[in-house]
Amino acid sequence: MNFFKYFTHTYFYFVDTNSWFSKPIQWLKIVEEWVQKVIGISPDLQAKIVGTLLIVFIIIALRKLLLQLIHRYNSNDVKAFYRWRNFTSYIGFFLGSLIIGRIWFSGFHSIITYLGILSAGIAFALQSPVVNLAGWIYIVLRRPFEVGDRIEIGKNAGDVVDVSLFQFTINEINNWIDGEQSTGRIIHIPNGKIFSEACANYTMGFYYIWNEIPIIITFESNWEKAKKILLDIAIEKTQQISQDAEVLFRQSQRKYLIIYSTFSPIVYVGVKENGICVTVRHICDPRRRRATAQLIWEEVLKEFRASPDIAFAYPTTRLYNHSIEGKEDLRNNTK
């Protein structure tokens, strides 16, 4: 179809050829003839190129207008705006591909042929991008994670900040930084990794995570007292979190078979090579793990400093004389 000729005939049908409105059409015809003569592009090909550019411009303009309206009436919900931005991008790409394909390949069967050739060529030449595109479809439909979730996939962990057609992006945590805090680096991970790497989600389903703080005291310390101190501190610092976690747990049970008998802090006692290990286990916000641990540690240091019968243990070398330091009955047996 001749793009310029079609609009020229339509225009002259409604407008008198002698009016000044006809001059732009005449100029278009002149430009069409000049392009065909100098560059060698036929009128039909010119029409397809112009139509393609026009469709791209219209889709981009409509998408920007829609996003401006969404931002104007819902400017506070950043997450919702992000989803709309991605959704309109995907829809625009899909519609644009269909319409542009219709321009270049006329007829239904031609469109099918066009899509078949396109998909076959992409699958053969770009195997990794196809796998990444399949990973994107899996992420969108199955939702192993969403933007804002904290995940760990393979050796990388961080907060998801973007999901695109071929990769998702995380704000990295850990690495050389302790306490699962941000390193400041942005990592781009191919979507295909979702099929080959185990993905752990910190925040989906049951939002909170369990954290443990091991504290080693000497064998001579009053471990019963140390255990009670740790339990009291943990209850004081995590009471509200434990209550919130229990409410969310009841809701998450509708989707996931998660079984917890208690959400209150627990203190376990064990023996290590250099002392008695008293471990406090508590619920915490995954993004405030280090801050919660700091609150507990500050109180522990204060309480242990005020307790003369509790001392921290650390790796040391000790000479032990069993006949002098051992239990009385054992000392008598060695004489």
Secondary structure as GFF3:
##gff-version 3
##sequence-region A 1 335
A	DSSP	alpha_helix	3	14	.	.	.	ID=ss1
A	DSSP	alpha_helix	22	38	.	.	.	ID=ss2
A	DSSP	alpha_helix	43	73	.	.	.	ID=ss3
A	DSSP	alpha_helix	78	104	.	.	.	ID=ss4
A	DSSP	alpha_helix	108	125	.	.	.	ID=ss5
A	DSSP	alpha_helix	127	142	.	.	.	ID=ss6
A	DSSP	beta_strand	150	153	.	.	.	ID=ss7
A	DSSP	beta_strand	156	163	.	.	.	ID=ss8
A	DSSP	beta_strand	167	173	.	.	.	ID=ss9
A	DSSP	beta_strand	182	190	.	.	.	ID=ss10
A	DSSP	alpha_helix	193	196	.	.	.	ID=ss11
A	DSSP	beta_strand	199	201	.	.	.	ID=ss12
A	DSSP	beta_strand	209	217	.	.	.	ID=ss13
A	DSSP	alpha_helix	223	252	.	.	.	ID=ss14
A	DSSP	beta_strand	266	272	.	.	.	ID=ss15
A	DSSP	beta_strand	275	284	.	.	.	ID=ss16
A	DSSP	alpha_helix	289	305	.	.	.	ID=ss17
A	DSSP	alpha_helix	322	325	.	.	.	ID=ss18
A	DSSP	alpha_helix	328	334	.	.	.	ID=ss19
###
